[in-house]
Amino acid sequence: MSWRTVSLWACSALLLAGCGERSERLPVLTALRLERLAEQHDCRGLVRAAILAVNRHEVPPALQEPLLSEANRCRVPSAFRP
């Protein structure tokens, strides 16, 4: 996954913070934090922040798996991605 894809996913998460059902929303500050890390190309920080957000119950259950999957894909070298 390219940095552009990670950044776009973080931006999508930011949009989810403002729309959708109440239970499916990401807090704005969490989305902004994740977006900033993605834009800085900080994979390690992005993964840590995503895990912390999930552990703090800031991420709704329906968004936890996609968020952590995308954050972890950031760490895998592109040569090993399908």
N, C-alpha and C positions, 0 to 999 in steps of 0.2 A: 504494500500500500504506500502510495506516495504521500509526501507531506501535504500536498494539496487535498488529497482525499481525507486525511485526518482532520485538516483544518475545516473542510466542508462539513464533516461529521460534527465537529464541535460547533460550527455555526448552526447546523440543524438542531443540535441540542439546545442552543440558545433560543431558537425559534420555538422549540417545545416548551421552553420556560414561559412563554407568553401565550400559548394557545393550547387547545385541547381540554380534555376533562381535568378536573382538579387533581385527581389521583395520578394522572399521566404527565404531570408537569415537573420539570426540573427547576430548582430555584435559580433565579437569575444570577446570583453571585457565583454559584457553582458552575453554571454554564460559561460565565465570563472567565472564571479561573481556568477551566479546561481549554477554552478557546485560546487564551493567552499562551498556555503551555504548548499547544499544537502549533501556533504561529511561530513560537521560538524554537521549534524542532527539538523540544526537550522530551524525548520518549520516556526516559526514566521518571521524570517529574510528572508527566501525563498519566502514566500507569499508577504511580503512587497517589496522585490526587484523585483519580477515578476510584481506586480501592478505598481511600479514606472517605470519599463522598458516599459510597455504598455502605460502608460500616457505620457512618453517622446517620444513616437512613435519609439522606438528602435525595437519593435517586429512587423513584418509584420502582416497584418490583418488575413491571413490564419493560422498563428501560435498562435494568441492571445488566443483563446478559449482553445486549448489543453494545452498550457502553464499554464494558470490560473487554469484549472481543475486539472491538476496534482499537482500543488503547493498547492491547497486547500485540495486535498485528503491527503496530508501529515499530515494535522491537525486533521483528523478524526481518532479516536481510532480504531484499527484494529477489535475490537469486533463488531463495528457497520458497517463495510464494507461488501458488498455482496461477 
